[in-house]
Amino acid sequence: MFPLAVLERAFTHDHFASTANTSADFAFISFSADSFAAFLALKKNDLSEAEKMARSALILQPDYDKALQILSQILYKNKRYGEVI
């Protein structure tokens, strides 16, 4: 298992953006990166950043289950039960 800092640097490196060949590739990389950033922020208990990144991923892919799950966890932790998906 890689340390979170190593994964975070690797996943957000410009290489991912430079390898996108189409707008669909870039969109996949973008919402995947945002979802992963949300996961990392949640692990650090930075709920504000985690929510921002999860919502960003959902703008690009509204039915992305991992981002929906992360957002639900954030909303629950913030006791915003009425918003939990």
Secondary structure, DSSP 8 states (H G I E B T S, - for coil): ---HHHHHHHHHSTHHHHT--SHHHHHHHHHHHHHHHHHHHHHTT-HHHHHHHHHHHHHH-TT-HHHHHHHHHHHHHTT-GGG--
